[in-house]
């Protein structure tokens, strides 16, 4: 018999039991559900709504159920509908009718809102921890390969020489924004809704502040209707997760390209690649490719929840039961992808010589020639045209800019002197870009030092918030 069956004269159809149930998904929120129930029970006793003796029996029963679930001996039944009913029915069976007092002054509507917020707060800490671990690996890689020069690209065409470390640190700052988005989401998730009941609040003289303190919430909801029907915090996490996955996908795309024979900038470790069932020479970047592919999965989870919520009237609607499966999926997917890309990066080999050769080619130093001419008093547009003429001539003759004689340079512009060869040197080109945020070695070193301090700060936040 269902706990809500009093108004009904017949049992629900077996199909409805299956279709209506969410226990297969929300059973993963068991720890949060039991923690919330224990705090709620203690509050009921504190407020004199139940006796201390009754509260003690309920808490003992809930703790016993928690042990059974973690020991793998607790049986979840689809007829229980959800984790809340499953635990409450098990509690009544274990401690008797006093267990029925647990649900005093609350509804499954505010209960599920509480559980989801608690679960997501924990998940944000877990995901944030993995982001910091990946950022730390990017810093290590940047520091280890500080002298390596590679071609920077626009439109996937060689553009200008940059430090490989500078390129890797670009992803550090992307992840930095991802982390700060999750911190903001954590703040807005950190709101205690229990006491809102079904939609209008409860008539019992409860102490919401006490429950918030017990469960580690910083704030209490301001409106009972909003509290039970709000899933903005889940949507916000899905949005932050989608942006994070977009960044990981961009990174993996570059690793996939760079590890190809056409580039050979890096070699991925055997532990993070797979072979072909038919072609013995293949070494496939499957981990990176899966991360790239799973990005669409997380995008889909965001769109699903936005679509669910867009037409719902206040307050709670059963549609909202569909929020948790996609949330759990995104959390697990993002965590695994962060772990996978960290392992891929930490074990890959950087082919610095091949990168350097690529940076020497492709006329990545043509802008240096234009800037050199500007430094000699030539208007930039004229300098751009002269440099373009020299590039065209080099292509026709099958050589590089630095292969031209001084006489050939002077034929294009009489202001060019012997120091043009220093200007065309790619190492000098990198060093000259010393503006804040530039690719000059001292600036990239500053980036890594600043990044280390930021990670120390975020690590403290993770520890304080967990």
VEXRO-929023 format. One record per atom (N, C-alpha, C): residue in three letters; x, y, z. Coordinates in pm, whole numbers, plus 50000, padded with zeros to 5 digits. Each point is the difference from the previous one (the first is absolute). Layout:
% residues N
ALAXYZ ...
This chain:
% residues 466
UNK500844988050000 UNK499165012050000 UNK500885012550000 UNK499655009449914 UNK500775012349992 UNK499615009350114 UNK500975008250043 UNK499785008850114 UNK498985010849970 UNK499725002549870 UNK499055010549964 UNK498664994449952 UNK499724987050024 UNK498884993249934 UNK498635002450064 UNK499925007650109 UNK498745001750071 UNK498855005149915 UNK500285009049908 UNK498955006149919 UNK499554990949886 UNK500774989349971 UNK499754991749882 UNK499244987350037 UNK499194995249906 UNK499204988050022 UNK500574987849928 UNK501015001949917 UNK500624988749931 UNK501495002849982 UNK500744989149980 UNK501455001149985 UNK500355005149861 UNK501175006049991 UNK500485004549870 UNK500374987949914 UNK499875001849871 UNK500374989749905 UNK501504997250010 UNK500414987749975 UNK501424996450011 UNK500855008349904 UNK499445003249882 UNK500735008649906 UNK500245013750061 UNK498975005450067 UNK500125013250062 UNK501064999750109 UNK500054989050077 UNK501034998750102 UNK501395001449938 UNK500214993049890 UNK501305000549933 UNK500255013749938 UNK498985005349933 UNK500155012549927 UNK500195011950093 UNK499354999450113 UNK500005011050096 UNK501245000150089 UNK500664988550012 UNK501094998750097 UNK501275006949953 UNK500725005550097 UNK501315006049972 UNK501084993750087 UNK499654989250070 UNK500924994150097 UNK501304995349936 UNK499944995849872 UNK501214995249935 UNK501035011049983 UNK499545012550001 UNK500915011449985 UNK500285006750133 UNK498935003650073 UNK500235008050121 UNK500484991850120 UNK500154986849982 UNK500604992150107 UNK501445004350027 UNK500615006549902 UNK501375004850019 UNK500075012150092 UNK498845005450035 UNK499935011250094 UNK499694995250142 UNK500224987350027 UNK499604994350129 UNK500705006850117 UNK501275002949984 UNK500745006150111 UNK499435013850033 UNK499745007949898 UNK499435013450022 UNK498594999050059 UNK499224990249952 UNK498644998650051 UNK499994996450148 UNK500904991050038 UNK500054995850140 UNK500575011250087 UNK501025006849951 UNK500565011350078 UNK498955010850022 UNK499245003149895 UNK498945009950012 UNK498934995650097 UNK499664987249998 UNK498974994750091 UNK500465000250145 UNK501274997150022 UNK500535000450137 UNK499975014350054 UNK500425009649919 UNK499975013950044 UNK498575004550025 UNK499084995849913 UNK498595003550015 UNK499434994050129 UNK500374987850030 UNK499514993250121 UNK500485007250126 UNK501285003550001 UNK500555007050115 UNK499315013550020 UNK499695006649889 UNK499315012850008 UNK498594998350055 UNK499304989549958 UNK498644997550050 UNK500014998250151 UNK501024993050049 UNK500114998050144 UNK500365013150070 UNK500925007549943 UNK500415012950058 UNK498815009450013 UNK499094999549904 UNK498855008949999 UNK498814994250077 UNK500164988150060 UNK498944993950079 UNK498884994149917 UNK500254997749870 UNK498974994449914 UNK499944984850017 UNK501164993750027 UNK500064986150042 UNK500874999550125 UNK499964988950073 UNK500794999050123 UNK501444996249969 UNK500885002350095 UNK501404996349983 UNK500144984949983 UNK499174992550072 UNK500054985449990 UNK499594995649860 UNK498955006049947 UNK499564996649864 UNK501085003549897 UNK500625011650021 UNK501065004449908 UNK501184990250003 UNK500354995550121 UNK501124990850012 UNK499734986949926 UNK498774994950010 UNK499644987649930 UNK500055002049849 UNK499515011349955 UNK500005002849856 UNK501435001349948 UNK500845007350072 UNK501395001949957 UNK500744986749999 UNK499804991850104 UNK500644986850003 UNK499574991749880 UNK498735000649967 UNK499494992549886 UNK500605004849869 UNK500085013149984 UNK500585005649877 UNK501464996449986 UNK500755000550109 UNK501424996349995 UNK500174985349966 UNK499094991650050 UNK500054985749967 UNK499744997749851 UNK499045007549946 UNK499704998949857 UNK501195004649917 UNK500665010550044 UNK501195005049929 UNK501064989149994 UNK500234993150112 UNK501004989250003 UNK499604988849905 UNK498724996749997 UNK499534989249914 UNK500215003549852 UNK499735012449965 UNK500185004249860 UNK501484999349964 UNK500865005050088 UNK501425000349968 UNK500624986050005 UNK499384991050073 UNK500484986150002 UNK499434991749885 UNK499105006249924 UNK499444993249883 UNK498924989950031 UNK499395000650118 UNK498974990350037 UNK498605005949996 UNK499905013049980 UNK498695006549994 UNK499384997649862 UNK498734996349996 UNK499334997149874 UNK499075011549962 UNK500295006149884 UNK499145010449947 UNK498894993549917 UNK498785004550022 UNK498834994349932 UNK499355010949916 UNK499714996749873 UNK499425009949910 UNK498645005050050 UNK499334991850078 UNK498695004150052 UNK500115011250103 UNK501215002450050 UNK500225010950095 UNK500085013649931 UNK500045000149870 UNK500015012149917 UNK501335007349999 UNK500465004550116 UNK501215008250002 UNK500784997450128 UNK501165006250009 UNK500884997650115 UNK499365004550130 UNK499195010549996 UNK499375005250122 UNK499014990050059 UNK499144994649913 UNK499004990250046 UNK500674987050039 UNK501054996249926 UNK500684987550029 UNK500595000150141 UNK500675011050034 UNK500615000950133 UNK498945001550108 UNK498965007749974 UNK498965001950101 UNK499274986950029 UNK499694992349896 UNK499324987350021 UNK500894990150073 UNK501315000049967 UNK500934991350071 UNK500125004250146 UNK499945013050024 UNK500095005150137 UNK498804995550082 UNK498795001049944 UNK498804995850072 UNK500054985150030 UNK500504992549903 UNK500134985650022 UNK501014996950109 UNK501005008450012 UNK501084997450096 UNK499675004950141 UNK499365011950013 UNK499785005850133 UNK498535000950038 UNK499124996049909 UNK498595000550030 UNK499355013049959 UNK498815002350052 UNK499195011549957 UNK500635013350029 UNK500935000550095 UNK500675012850029 UNK500765004949877 UNK500394990749916 UNK500695003949877 UNK499145008549910 UNK498684998950013 UNK499085008049922 UNK500035014750038 UNK500605003150115 UNK500095014050042 UNK501145007549931 UNK500874992749931 UNK501125006349931 UNK499535010349899 UNK498884997349935 UNK499575008649890 UNK499195012150047 UNK499905001750131 UNK499315011650055 UNK500695012949955 UNK499225009649956 UNK500485013449964 UNK500885000349875 UNK499844989949915 UNK500725000649872 UNK499224992449894 UNK500415001949875 UNK499414993449885 UNK501134993949918 UNK499644990749912 UNK501044995149909 UNK500475011249908 UNK499195010349984 UNK500405011049912 UNK501205007750055 UNK499935003750128 UNK501175007050056 UNK501114990250036 UNK499634987450022 UNK501014989950031 UNK500904997349880 UNK499414998549883 UNK500814997349882 UNK500835012349962 UNK499455011950022 UNK500775012149975 UNK501235000550090 UNK499794996250127 UNK501114999750095 UNK501054989849957 UNK499564987749970 UNK500944989449963 UNK500815003849878 UNK499335005749901 UNK500685003549875 UNK501035010950024 UNK499655009850081 UNK500965010650031 UNK501214994550076 UNK499754991350096 UNK501124994150075 UNK500894991649909 UNK499374992149914 UNK500754991449908 UNK500845008349904 UNK499415010749947 UNK500715008249904 UNK501155007650066 UNK499805004450122 UNK501115006750070 UNK501194990750011 UNK499754987450037 UNK501094990250008 UNK500634997749863 UNK499164999349897 UNK500504997449865 UNK500865011449949 UNK499605012350031 UNK500785011549956 UNK501404999650061 UNK500094996050126 UNK501314998650064 UNK500824989349928 UNK499374988849967 UNK500714989149930 UNK500505004549863 UNK499115006549923 UNK500395004749867 UNK501075010950012 UNK499825009250095 UNK500995010550021 UNK501374994450034 UNK500034989450079 UNK501264993550036 UNK500714994649876 UNK499234994049909 UNK500604994749877 UNK500465011149907 UNK499275011249999 UNK500455011549919 UNK501345005050051 UNK500135001550131 UNK501255004750058 UNK501134990349970 UNK499724987050003 UNK501034990049969 UNK500475001449856 UNK499075002449908 UNK500375001949859 UNK500775013049983 UNK499565010550065 UNK500735012749992 UNK501434998550051 UNK500164992650108 UNK501334997750055 UNK500884992649900 UNK499424990549929 UNK500754992649898 UNK500395009049885 UNK499125009249961 UNK500335009549893 UNK501155009250041 UNK500005004350125 UNK501115008250051 UNK501304992149996 UNK499964987750047 UNK501204991549999 UNK500544998449858 UNK499104997749906 UNK500404998249860 UNK500615012949945 UNK499375011350030 UNK500505012949952 UNK501385003050056 UNK500204997150127 UNK501305002650062 UNK501074990549947 UNK499614987649977 UNK500964990049952 UNK500465002649857 UNK499115005349916 UNK500315001949857 UNK500135014949965 UNK500495007950094 UNK499985014549985 UNK500745005149877 UNK501044993349955 UNK500775005149888 UNK499514995849863 UNK498964991849994 UNK499544994449873 UNK499195010449922 UNK500395002249874 UNK499295009349912 UNK499194992049899 UNK498805004649974 UNK499134993549903 UNK499325010849916 UNK499424996249887 UNK499225010049927 UNK498645002050066 UNK499635012550021 UNK498635002950040 UNK499155000749875 UNK498724997150015 UNK499134999049883 UNK498825009550008 UNK499575004949886 UNK498665005449983 UNK499454993649873 UNK498734996849999 UNK499364993149887 UNK500704986649970 UNK500684994450102 UNK500794987749986 UNK501135001749898 UNK500415012449978 UNK501165003149917 UNK501095005850091 UNK501244996549971 UNK501115005250080 UNK499975015250000 UNK500105005750117 UNK499845014550014 UNK501265006750053 UNK500334997550128 UNK501175006150062 UNK500624990150097 UNK501305001050024 UNK500644990950096 UNK499595003550143 UNK499734989950079 UNK499645001850141 UNK500664988950081 UNK500025001850129 UNK500474989350089 UNK498904989450014 UNK500394987549994 UNK499074989050027 UNK499395001950139 UNK500805004750094 UNK499515002350136 UNK498895010550001 UNK500145010149917 UNK498985010549989 UNK498684993949952 UNK500114991149903 UNK498824993349946 UNK499314991850108 UNK500764992650077 UNK499424991650105 UNK499365008550110 UNK500625011350031 UNK499455008550105 UNK498695006649957 UNK499775001149870 UNK498705005249955 UNK498874991350054 UNK500234986950005 UNK498984990950052 UNK499895001150152 UNK501095003550067 UNK499905002450145 UNK498985010950027 UNK500065011149923 UNK499115011250026 UNK498564996949959 UNK499824991649901 UNK498644995449968 UNK499434992250120 UNK500824990950053 UNK499564992050114 UNK499805008750124 UNK500775010850009 UNK499835009450110 UNK498595006049997 UNK499555003749881 UNK498645005449988 UNK498974989250032 UNK500274987749959 UNK499094989050032 UNK499874998350151 UNK501145000750069 UNK499984998250145 UNK499215011250068 UNK500205012449955 UNK499285011150063 UNK498494999249971 UNK499634994649883 UNK498574997949973 UNK499414989850097 UNK500764989450027 UNK499524989950095 UNK499915005650141 UNK500935008750036 UNK499935006450133 UNK498735008350011 UNK499665007149894 UNK498775007950002 UNK498784991150008 UNK500034988949928 UNK498904990450005 UNK499874994150140 UNK501134997150063 UNK500004994650137 UNK499305009950094 UNK500325012849986 UNK499415010250086 UNK498485000349984 UNK499514998849878 UNK498565000549977 UNK499314986750029 UNK500774989350007 UNK499464987050040 UNK499914999150151 UNK500825007750068 UNK500144999350146 UNK498865007250071 UNK498774996049968 UNK498795006050056 UNK499124988750055 UNK499605000950126 UNK499254989450067 UNK498495002049980 UNK499314990649931 UNK498585001749970 UNK499054992750095 UNK500534991450088 UNK499134991550082 UNK499185008750096 UNK498704997850000 UNK499075008550074 UNK499015006349904 UNK500354999949871 UNK499085005149898 UNK498834990549980 UNK500214987450044 UNK498984989549988 UNK499574998249855 UNK498714998049976 UNK499564997149863 UNK500135012149910 UNK499605011850051 UNK500125012449924 UNK499765012550083 UNK499234998850109 UNK499565011950074 UNK500705001850133 UNK500964991250033 UNK500625000350131 UNK499214991250096 UNK500514998350120 UNK499364991350098 UNK499375008150114 UNK499024994050064 UNK499355006650114 UNK500714997150131 UNK500934990649998 UNK500704996250122 UNK501075010550035 UNK500265002250127 UNK501005010050043 UNK501424994549988 UNK500484998249880 UNK501314993849978 UNK501115010550007 UNK501234995050006 UNK501195008750006 UNK500854997149876 UNK499765007749894 UNK500734997749876 UNK501485003450015 UNK500305010050083 UNK501405003950021 UNK500794988450062 UNK499374992850091 UNK500674988750064 UNK500344989349896 UNK499054996749915 UNK500244989949897 UNK501105004749905 UNK499985012649964 UNK501045005349910 UNK501384998550062 UNK500115003050130 UNK501294998650067 UNK500434985450005 UNK499074991350030 UNK500304985750010 UNK500524994449867 UNK499455005149891 UNK500344994649868 UNK501035008549926 UNK500485010650064 UNK501075007949939 UNK499565009549891 UNK498745004750006 UNK499525009749903 UNK500265014250049 UNK500355008949908 UNK500265013850036 UNK498725008450002 UNK499034996449915 UNK498795008049987 UNK498754991450009 UNK498865006750018 UNK498684993450003 UNK499155006249890 UNK499184992049937 UNK499175004849889 UNK499045010950048 UNK499685009149909 UNK499175011550034 UNK498534998249965 UNK499704990749911 UNK498634998449952 UNK499734985349982 UNK498974994850067 UNK499744985649999 UNK499634994849862 UNK499245007949923 UNK499664996049864 UNK501254998449915 UNK500865010050006 UNK501244999749923 UNK500914988750048 UNK500054997850130 UNK500924990250057 UNK499744985949948 UNK498734996349986 UNK499704986249958 UNK499994998549848 UNK499885011149928 UNK499924999049854 UNK501255004849929 UNK500995004750074 UNK501225005349942 UNK500964988749962 UNK500435000149875 UNK501094991149957 UNK501055008349925 UNK500005013050026 UNK501005008649936 UNK501404995250033 UNK500214995850123 UNK501354996050041 UNK500484987749924 UNK499074991049966 UNK500364988349920 UNK500295004449856 UNK499175008849947 UNK500225005149865 UNK501335007449994 UNK500295007750102 UNK501255007550002 UNK501204990550000 UNK499904989350077 UNK501084990249998 UNK500144993749862 UNK498874996449940 UNK500064994049867 UNK500615009649899 UNK499705012950014 UNK500595009949910 UNK501505001250023 UNK500405000750127 UNK501435000750032 UNK500724987449953 UNK499364988550016 UNK500594987349955 UNK500154999949848 UNK499025005749931 UNK500065000549853 UNK501155008749952 UNK500205011550064 UNK501115008749962 UNK501334993150031 UNK500064993550115 UNK501204992550036 UNK500314989349896 UNK498984992649960 UNK500204989549900 UNK500425005849866 UNK499495011849966 UNK500435006649877 UNK501495002850004 UNK500495004550116 UNK501435002650014 UNK500814987149991 UNK499534989550064 UNK500714987249992 UNK500004994649858 UNK498895002249930 UNK499914995449862 UNK500985007449911 UNK500155012850020 UNK500985007749922 UNK501414994950026 UNK500304997350126 UNK501324995050035 UNK500254986349938 UNK499024991150013 UNK500204986649944 UNK500095000449848 UNK499265009049938 UNK500115001449854 UNK501435003449960 UNK500645008950075 UNK501385003449967 UNK500944988250026 UNK499794992850107 UNK500854988350028 UNK499844989549890 UNK498784998249952 UNK499744990449893 UNK500745004149873 UNK499895012749964 UNK500685005149881 UNK501514999250017 UNK500495004750114 UNK501455000450022 UNK500634986050003 UNK499224989950039 UNK500564986550007 UNK499954992649867 UNK499385006249900 UNK499934993749868 UNK501375000549932 UNK500224991149905 UNK501284999649928 UNK500255012849923 UNK498935006849959 UNK500145012449925 UNK500605011250085 UNK499784999350132 UNK500585009950091 UNK501174994350079 UNK499744989150073 UNK501014993450086 UNK500585009550104 UNK499215009850044 UNK500465009150106 UNK500124992850134 UNK499124990450022 UNK500014992350125 UNK499854985249970 UNK500344991950097 UNK499724985649992 UNK499224996150125 UNK498824994649980 UNK499184995850113 UNK500494986750054 UNK499924998650130 UNK500484987850066 UNK499104988149967 UNK500614988149997 UNK499244987849970 UNK498844998050098 UNK500185004650124 UNK498974997950103 UNK498745008049971 UNK500095010249914 UNK498845008349971 UNK499644999949852 UNK500364989349932 UNK499654998049860 UNK499554985649980 UNK499434997249884 UNK499594986249968 UNK500444996849858 UNK499924987149966 UNK500404995549868 UNK498814996749912 UNK500314995449881 UNK498974996149902 UNK499904984949993 UNK498784995249977 UNK499794985549989 UNK500494994649867 UNK500285008749904 UNK500404995549867 UNK501325006249953 UNK500315012350047 UNK501215007049953 UNK501035000350112 UNK501024991749994 UNK500944998550112 UNK500835012450031 UNK500085009349905 UNK500845011850023 UNK499295010950078 UNK498684998850018 UNK499215011050056 UNK500235001950150 UNK500015012850038 UNK500025004050141 UNK499005011450013 UNK498814996550045 UNK498885009349997 UNK499855007850131 UNK499705012849987 UNK499825008750117 UNK498584998550054 UNK499624987950038 UNK498614997350034 UNK499525007350125 UNK500865001650100 UNK499585007250121 UNK499655014549964 UNK500885006349925 UNK499745013849957 UNK498765000849912 UNK499834990349911 UNK498845000249911 UNK498704998050077 UNK500044991450102 UNK498794997950080 UNK499625012450079 UNK501005007050051 UNK499725012550071 UNK499355009849904 UNK500545001049880 UNK499415008849899 UNK498574995949969 UNK499764986949991 UNK498674995149970 UNK499015001750113 UNK500464998350123 UNK499105001050116 UNK499565014450027 UNK500655009549936 UNK499585013950015 UNK498565001849956 UNK499624993949888 UNK498635000949952 UNK499004994050097 UNK500434989950073 UNK499134993750099 UNK499655009850112 UNK501005007550047 UNK499765009750107 UNK499165011649947 UNK500275004449876 UNK499155010349940 UNK498544995550001 UNK499784987349962 UNK498644994849994 UNK499315000250135 UNK500764997250107 UNK499425000350134 UNK499535013950037 UNK500775010149958 UNK499595013950026 UNK498715003349926 UNK499954996749873 UNK498825003049919 UNK498774992550052 UNK500214987650046 UNK498884992250053 UNK499345007150118 UNK500835004750094 UNK499435006250120 UNK499395013649969 UNK500635007649914 UNK499415012749959 UNK498624997849936 UNK499904989549921 UNK498734996949934 UNK498954995550101 UNK500424992150098 UNK499074995450104 UNK499425012050076 UNK500845009450036 UNK499595010650091 UNK499285011649931 UNK500125001249869 UNK499575012249935 UNK498495002650007 UNK499184989750018 UNK498565002249999 UNK499294995950126 UNK500744998350110 UNK499384995050122 UNK499405011250084 UNK498734998850035 UNK499405009750093 UNK500474997150142 UNK499945009950087 UNK500334997650140 UNK498944991450066 UNK500324990350089 UNK501364998850053 UNK500624987149945 UNK500044989350082 UNK500654987749955 UNK499134992949897 UNK500664993949900 UNK499354991449902 UNK500844987449983 UNK499344989149967 UNK500704987249990 UNK501085000049892 UNK499855008949902 UNK501025001149895 UNK501405001750062 UNK500045006850114 UNK501285003550061 UNK500744987850052 UNK499324988750009 UNK500664987550036 UNK501094996449900 UNK499875005249877 UNK500954996749894 UNK501305007950010 UNK500155008050104 UNK501225008250010 UNK501214992350047 UNK499804989350077 UNK501124993650068 UNK500824990549913 UNK499344992949911 UNK500754990549917 UNK501035007249915 UNK499595011149938 UNK500955007549918 UNK501055006950085 UNK499625004250120 UNK500975006350090 UNK501074990050041 UNK499574988250042 UNK500964989650039 UNK500914996649884 UNK499424999349880 UNK500784996649882 UNK501065010649971 UNK499625012750008 UNK500955010849973 UNK501135000150103 UNK499654998250126 UNK501014999950106 UNK501024989049974 UNK499524988049973 UNK500904988649978 UNK500825002049872 UNK499355004949896 UNK500705002049872 UNK501115010350014 UNK499695011350062 UNK500995010650015 UNK501184995450085 UNK499724993350111 UNK501084995250086 UNK500914990449925 UNK499414990549928 UNK500804990249926 UNK500825006649890 UNK499415009949933 UNK500725006949892 UNK501185007950056 UNK499815006450114 UNK501105007350063 UNK501144990750039 UNK499644988450055 UNK501024990050037 UNK500714994949875 UNK499234997449894 UNK500584994649877 UNK500955009649933 UNK499645012849993 UNK500885009649932 UNK501235002850085 UNK499864999850131 UNK501165001950087 UNK501024988849977 UNK499514987649995 UNK500904988849976 UNK500665000749864 UNK499225004249901 UNK500535001249864 UNK501145010249994 UNK499795011450062 UNK500995010749997 UNK501244996450082 UNK499794993950115 UNK501134997150089 UNK500944989549942 UNK499524991749908 UNK500824989149946 UNK500485002449857 UNK499555010649934 UNK500365002049859 UNK501425005449987 UNK500614997249886 UNK501345004749969 UNK499905012049905 UNK500715010650031 UNK500025012049916 UNK501194999249906 UNK499745000249871 UNK501084999649900 UNK500445014349968 UNK500875005250085 UNK500385014149993 UNK500725003449870 UNK500814990949949 UNK500755002849877 UNK499065001749881 UNK499004991249992 UNK499055000949889 UNK499165012750011 UNK499605003550123 UNK499265012550020 UNK500835012049955 UNK501284999950038 UNK500875011149965 UNK500195001349850 UNK500144988649933 UNK500135000249854 UNK498755005749934 UNK498854996250054 UNK498735005249946 UNK499895015150021 UNK500505004750114 UNK499965014450028 UNK500955007749909 UNK501104993749960 UNK500955006349908 UNK499385001549861 UNK499144990549962 UNK499395000249868 UNK498685007349999 UNK499415000449882 UNK498675005949990 UNK499975015050009 UNK501215006549996 UNK500075014750003 UNK499355006050124 UNK500154993050114 UNK499435005350125 UNK500715012750045 UNK501175002949940 UNK500745012050037 UNK499765011649904 UNK498994998949914 UNK499755010949905 UNK499515012650070 UNK499244998350108 UNK499585011750077 UNK501215007050062 UNK501024992150033 UNK501225006050056 UNK500665009349898 UNK499974995849873 UNK500575008549896 UNK499225013049989 UNK498664999050005 UNK499185012149992 UNK500275009050120 UNK500064994250121 UNK500265008050120 UNK501405006249995 UNK500964992549944 UNK501365005249984 UNK499995012649913 UNK499274999349890 UNK499925011549910 UNK499325012050067 UNK498964997150080 UNK499345010850075 UNK500995006750094 UNK500844991750063 UNK501025005350089 UNK501025008849928 UNK500114998349868 UNK500915008249920 UNK499295012249942 UNK498745002250040 UNK499285011949956 UNK499034997749886 UNK499824987649956 UNK499094997149889 UNK498574999250052 UNK499055006449936 UNK498594998550042 UNK499594985349997 UNK499144995950095 UNK499714985750013 UNK499424994249873 UNK499095007049933 UNK499384994449880 UNK501034997849890 UNK500985009149990 UNK501084998049904 UNK500874988250043 UNK500274999250130 UNK500814989050052 UNK499324986649975 UNK498684999550020 UNK499234987849976 UNK500114995849854 UNK499905009849909 UNK500094996949857 UNK501394994749964 UNK501055006450053 UNK501384995649971 UNK500244985950051 UNK499564997550122 UNK500164986550057 UNK499234989849917 UNK498805003649955 UNK499224991049916 UNK500694997149869 UNK500645010249941 UNK500764998049876 UNK501144990250021 UNK500695001450112 UNK501124991250030 UNK499534985550023 UNK498854998450064 UNK499444986650020 UNK499674993749865 UNK499355007849912 UNK499664994849868 UNK501244995949922 UNK501025008250009 UNK501254997149931 UNK500664987450056 UNK499964998450133 UNK500604988250063 UNK499264987349958 UNK498675000849992 UNK499224988449956 UNK500384996349856 UNK500145010349915 UNK500364997449860 UNK501384993849987 UNK500925003850088 UNK501374995149992 UNK500264987950089 UNK498974996250077 UNK500144988250086 UNK500985001850114 UNK499975011650064 UNK500895002750113 UNK499225006950111 UNK500705003250110 UNK499395007250112 UNK500505014350001 UNK499385008650076 UNK500385014150004 UNK501465001850041 UNK500424992350097 UNK501375001550050 UNK501054995349900 UNK499564993449891 UNK500934995649897 UNK500385011149902 UNK499255010749999 UNK500295011049908 UNK501295007250041 UNK500715004649901 UNK501195008150027 UNK499575014150037 UNK500945007550059 UNK499695013750038 UNK499675008449876 UNK500684996949888 UNK499735007449877 UNK498564997749952 UNK499544987550014 UNK498624997049958 UNK498995007250090 UNK500315000950128 UNK499135007550091 UNK499985014849961 UNK501205005549974 UNK500095014249969 UNK499315003449869 UNK499894990049911 UNK499295002449875 UNK498535003150025 UNK499484994950112 UNK498605002750037 UNK499895012650084 UNK501015002150087 UNK499975011950087 UNK501425003850040 UNK500445012049967 UNK501385004150032 UNK500265001850150 UNK498955000150082 UNK500225002150145 UNK500444987350070 UNK499934988649930 UNK500364987250062 UNK501524999050012 UNK500454995950120 UNK501434998450028 UNK500274985750048 UNK501264997650040 UNK500404986550045 UNK499194995150120 UNK499505009450081 UNK499264995850120 UNK498654993749968 UNK499614999449872 UNK498744993549964 UNK500024985250034 UNK501204994049994 UNK500084985650027 UNK499744996850148 UNK500415009250087 UNK499664998450141 UNK498495001450021 UNK499415009149925 UNK498555002050012 UNK499234987849952 UNK500524993049900 UNK499314988449944 UNK500204987350081 UNK500965000150091 UNK500264988350085 UNK498794997250089 UNK499484987549996 UNK498744997350072 UNK500175000850151 UNK501164996950052 UNK500215001350144 UNK499915014650041 UNK500605008649920 UNK499915014450028 UNK498575005049984 UNK499324994349900 UNK498605003949977 UNK499144997050122 UNK500244988550061 UNK499264996150120 UNK500355009150117 UNK501295002750016 UNK500465008250113 UNK499465014249993 UNK499835005349878 UNK499555013849986 UNK498545002050041 UNK499254989350003 UNK498585001350037 UNK499854999350152 UNK500495010650062 UNK500105000250146 UNK498915008250067 UNK498995003649923 UNK498865006850062 UNK499324990550098 UNK499315005550098 UNK499304991550098 UNK499084990249927 UNK500144987350033 UNK499204989749933 UNK500624995149872 UNK501175005549962 UNK500654995949876 UNK500754987050014 UNK500624995949890 UNK500644986849995 UNK501475000250038 UNK500555011750035 UNK501405000850042 UNK500234991050122 UNK501174993550007 UNK500254990650110 UNK499775005750139 UNK500435012650023 UNK499825005650134 UNK498545002350032 UNK499195002949897 UNK498575002050022 UNK499294986750025 UNK500404989849929 UNK499394986950022 UNK500384994850138 UNK501245002750041 UNK500434996150134 UNK499155007150105 UNK499725012949975 UNK499125007550092 UNK498614993550006 UNK499504995649884 UNK498694993349997 UNK499994987850090 UNK501034991849988 UNK500034987550078 UNK500115002950149 UNK500775010450035 UNK500135003450142 UNK498685005250056 UNK499325008249922 UNK498695004950042 UNK499014988550011 UNK500084990749905 UNK499094988649997 UNK500184991250123 UNK501244998150042 UNK500274991850119 UNK499335006350123 UNK500105013150014 UNK499385006850115 UNK498474999049995 UNK499455001149880 UNK498544998849986 UNK499544986050039 UNK500754989949961 UNK499624986350034 UNK500064997650151 UNK500965006050065 UNK500084998850147 UNK498755005850064 UNK499555011349946 UNK498795006550051 UNK498784991349976 UNK499894994349881 UNK498834991849968 UNK500024986950077 UNK501194994850028 UNK500084987950080 UNK499485002450140 UNK500305011750054 UNK499475003350133 UNK498485001049997 UNK499475005949893 UNK498545001149989 UNK499364986149994 UNK500604991149925 UNK499484986449989 UNK499974993250137 UNK501085001650074 UNK500094993650131 UNK499005006150098 UNK499855013149995 UNK499065006750091 UNK498554997049967 UNK499694997649871 UNK498624998149957 UNK499554985450004 UNK500954990950013 UNK499634985849997 UNK499584994950136 
